[in-house]
Amino acid sequence: MNELANDLNGLVEAVTKAIMIAGQTQQFEDAKVIKNQLRRLPDSMVTEVLNGVILNLVNTQPELCRWFILDIFLSEAPPEGRADVAERLNLLIADLQSN
């Protein structure tokens, strides 16, 4: 079980770094490749990886977090779903900034 957690943590770190590089270089196509690769994972793993990425990015680069999650990963989601996730991100960011 510990090995699985380490693998998941490594994947979260790799995805986070890839998103940071894509964001710094403004490479929309690179970000779409990251999204497409994530979509190939089982749904439960996608959720775990995205939760980890959000926690990694929301503290240091909230705008990059919003960009990847809302504009890239959820680009094809219904507007209501995107609005719900945006609200949750805003609440998380506000909570972290108040501490």
Secondary structure by P-SEA (a helix, b strand, c coil): caaaaaaaaaaaaaaaaaaaaaaaaccaaaaaaaaaaaaaccaaaaaaaaaaaaaacccccaaaaaaaacccccccccaaaaaaaaaaaaaaaaaaaac
